[in-house]
Amino acid sequence: MSVSLAELIVDAYKVKKFQIIGLPGWGDSGRDLYDVDAKIADGAALTPDEARLMLRTLLAERFQLRIHNETRLLPVYGLVLSKKGFKLIPDQKACGGGRGAGKGSSTRRPSDDPSEALRPWAFYAQALSIFTDRPIVDESGIDGADYCTADGLDPLASIGLEVLPKDGVGFSIYIAVEDKWGVKLEPKKEQVDVLVVDKVDRPSGN
């Protein structure tokens, strides 16, 4: 799969795109795309950390990437409880069906399959950032795992995140989460860890 320089940096450094500062336009234009074909000696299996280190080396050698870490004050959304009250229910066993339950949905609970990890509240909070123009800082104080709505729906399904394209017309994540989840996204500024690009070039040929 062809990916942009920005996506390579995201994978190599375990960051999100909003944390990359100073990347030239071609680094995430959608036109400059790259295929990475890594060969491992003797077919040895790599751990995720080892694979990331190899990718960092590739970026340094082929893209001449030089970066440093900083903390900067950036626009974010604070995720807080709404005055309407929190509406989701933890532990989907209590919701009559588990993840994705509801009319016309599967009734299999996550606990029925030990290989299926529980979804902590942080998973749902960060899933919202796909549909926002800035990072989300969870200030709700909510804990627990495997939430559902009062009528047994998966939270993401209840606001359309499982099926809606990112540019969904007429969709407002801000209205949806307050109406369906009982939380709000409030604009603010906060210190965020970032990667600052000091130098990067288009890669040399093979």
C-alpha positions as CSV (number, residue, x, y, z in Angstrom):
1,M,0.0,0.0,0.0
2,S,1.4,3.4,-1.0
3,V,1.5,6.0,1.8
4,S,2.6,9.6,2.3
5,L,5.7,10.7,4.2
6,A,3.4,12.0,7.0
7,E,1.9,8.5,7.4
8,L,5.4,7.0,7.5
9,I,6.4,9.4,10.3
10,V,3.1,8.6,12.2
11,D,4.0,4.8,12.0
12,A,7.7,5.3,12.9
13,Y,7.2,7.6,15.9
14,K,3.7,6.6,17.2
15,V,2.3,10.1,16.8
16,K,-0.7,11.6,15.1
17,K,-0.5,13.9,12.2
18,F,-1.4,17.0,14.2
19,Q,1.7,16.3,16.2
20,I,4.0,16.7,13.2
21,I,5.1,20.4,12.8
22,G,7.0,21.8,9.9
23,L,6.3,19.1,7.3
24,P,6.5,20.5,3.7
25,G,3.3,20.4,1.6
26,W,4.4,17.4,-0.5
27,G,4.8,15.3,2.7
28,D,1.0,14.9,3.0
29,S,-0.3,16.1,-0.4
30,G,-1.8,12.8,-1.5
31,R,0.4,12.9,-4.6
32,D,3.8,11.9,-3.2
33,L,3.3,8.3,-2.1
34,Y,5.8,5.6,-1.3
35,D,5.9,1.9,-1.0
36,V,8.2,0.4,1.7
37,D,9.6,-3.0,0.9
38,A,11.7,-4.1,3.9
39,K,13.8,-7.3,3.8
40,I,14.6,-9.0,7.0
41,A,17.7,-11.3,7.3
42,D,16.8,-15.0,7.5
43,G,13.1,-14.1,7.6
44,A,13.3,-13.2,11.3
45,A,10.1,-11.8,12.8
46,L,10.3,-8.2,14.1
47,T,8.6,-6.8,17.2
48,P,6.6,-3.6,16.5
49,D,9.3,-1.5,18.3
50,E,12.0,-3.1,16.1
51,A,10.0,-2.4,13.0
52,R,9.6,1.3,14.0
53,L,13.3,1.6,14.6
54,M,14.0,0.3,11.1
55,L,11.5,2.7,9.6
56,R,13.1,5.6,11.5
57,T,16.5,4.6,10.0
58,L,14.9,4.5,6.5
59,L,13.4,8.0,7.0
60,A,16.8,9.4,8.1
61,E,18.7,7.8,5.3
62,R,16.4,8.1,2.3
63,F,14.5,11.3,3.2
64,Q,17.3,12.9,5.2
65,L,14.7,13.4,8.0
66,R,15.9,15.3,11.0
67,I,13.5,16.1,13.8
68,H,13.3,17.1,17.4
69,N,10.7,17.0,20.2
70,E,9.0,20.0,21.6
71,T,5.9,20.9,23.7
72,R,3.7,23.6,22.1
73,L,0.5,25.3,23.1
74,L,-2.0,24.1,20.5
75,P,-5.8,24.3,19.9
76,V,-7.5,21.2,21.3
77,Y,-11.0,20.1,22.3
78,G,-11.6,19.3,26.0
79,L,-14.0,16.4,26.3
80,V,-16.3,17.2,29.2
81,L,-19.6,16.1,30.7
82,S,-22.7,17.8,29.3
83,K,-25.3,19.4,31.5
84,K,-27.7,16.8,30.0
85,G,-25.9,14.1,31.9
86,F,-23.8,11.1,30.7
87,K,-26.0,8.8,28.7
88,L,-23.8,5.7,28.0
89,I,-23.8,2.5,30.0
90,P,-20.6,0.6,30.9
91,D,-20.3,-3.2,30.5
92,Q,-22.4,-4.1,27.5
93,K,-23.7,-7.3,29.2
94,A,-26.0,-4.9,31.0
95,C,-27.1,-3.5,27.7
96,G,-28.8,-6.7,26.4
97,G,-26.4,-7.7,23.7
98,G,-22.9,-6.3,23.7
99,R,-21.0,-4.4,21.1
100,G,-23.1,-3.5,18.1
101,A,-26.3,-4.7,19.7
102,G,-29.7,-3.3,18.9
103,K,-32.3,-3.8,16.2
104,G,-30.9,-5.9,13.4
105,S,-27.5,-6.2,15.0
106,S,-25.4,-9.1,16.3
107,T,-26.0,-10.0,20.0
108,R,-22.5,-11.4,20.5
109,R,-20.8,-9.9,23.6
110,P,-17.1,-9.1,23.6
111,S,-16.6,-11.4,26.6
112,D,-17.8,-14.3,24.4
113,D,-14.4,-14.2,22.6
114,P,-11.4,-13.9,24.9
115,S,-9.3,-12.7,21.9
116,E,-11.5,-9.6,21.6
117,A,-10.1,-6.9,23.9
118,L,-12.5,-4.7,25.8
119,R,-12.8,-1.1,24.6
120,P,-11.9,1.3,27.4
121,W,-13.5,4.7,27.6
122,A,-10.3,6.2,26.1
123,F,-11.0,4.3,22.9
124,Y,-14.3,6.0,22.4
125,A,-12.9,9.4,23.3
126,Q,-10.1,9.2,20.9
127,A,-12.3,7.8,18.1
128,L,-14.0,11.1,18.0
129,S,-10.8,12.9,16.9
130,I,-11.1,11.4,13.5
131,F,-14.0,13.8,12.9
132,T,-12.5,16.9,14.5
133,D,-10.0,19.5,13.3
134,R,-7.9,19.3,16.5
135,P,-6.8,16.8,19.1
136,I,-9.1,15.8,21.9
137,V,-8.1,15.9,25.6
138,D,-10.4,13.8,27.8
139,E,-11.4,15.8,30.8
140,S,-14.7,13.9,31.5
141,G,-13.4,11.8,34.4
142,I,-15.3,8.8,32.9
143,D,-13.9,5.3,33.4
144,G,-15.0,1.8,32.5
145,A,-15.1,-0.2,29.3
146,D,-17.4,-1.5,26.6
147,Y,-20.0,1.2,26.7
148,C,-23.4,1.1,24.9
149,T,-26.4,3.4,24.6
150,A,-29.5,2.9,26.7
151,D,-31.1,1.1,23.7
152,G,-28.2,-1.3,23.3
153,L,-26.3,0.4,20.5
154,D,-22.5,0.6,20.2
155,P,-21.6,4.3,20.9
156,L,-19.8,4.7,17.6
157,A,-22.8,3.3,15.7
158,S,-25.2,5.5,17.6
159,I,-23.6,8.6,16.1
160,G,-22.8,7.1,12.7
161,L,-19.0,6.9,13.1
162,E,-18.9,3.3,11.9
163,V,-20.5,4.1,8.5
164,L,-20.2,7.8,7.9
165,P,-17.5,9.2,5.6
166,K,-15.2,11.8,7.1
167,D,-16.8,14.6,4.9
168,G,-20.4,13.5,5.7
169,V,-22.7,16.3,4.6
170,G,-24.9,17.8,7.4
171,F,-23.1,15.8,10.1
172,S,-22.0,17.5,13.3
173,I,-19.9,15.4,15.7
174,Y,-20.4,18.2,18.3
175,I,-24.2,17.9,18.3
176,A,-24.2,14.1,18.0
177,V,-22.0,13.4,21.0
178,E,-23.9,15.7,23.3
179,D,-27.2,14.3,22.1
180,K,-26.3,10.6,22.2
181,W,-23.5,10.3,24.7
182,G,-24.0,13.3,27.0
183,V,-20.5,14.8,26.6
184,K,-19.3,18.0,25.0
185,L,-16.3,19.1,23.0
186,E,-15.2,22.5,24.2
187,P,-12.4,24.4,22.3
188,K,-9.4,25.4,24.4
189,K,-5.6,25.5,24.2
190,E,-3.2,23.1,25.9
191,Q,0.4,22.0,25.8
192,V,0.9,19.1,23.3
193,D,4.0,17.0,22.6
194,V,5.0,17.5,19.0
195,L,7.7,16.4,16.5
196,V,9.3,19.4,14.7
197,V,10.8,18.7,11.3
198,D,14.2,20.4,11.0
199,K,15.1,19.0,7.6
200,V,13.6,16.6,5.0
201,D,14.1,16.0,1.3
202,R,12.3,14.0,-1.3
203,P,13.9,10.6,-1.3
204,S,16.7,9.6,-3.7
205,G,16.0,6.8,-6.2
206,N,16.6,3.2,-5.5
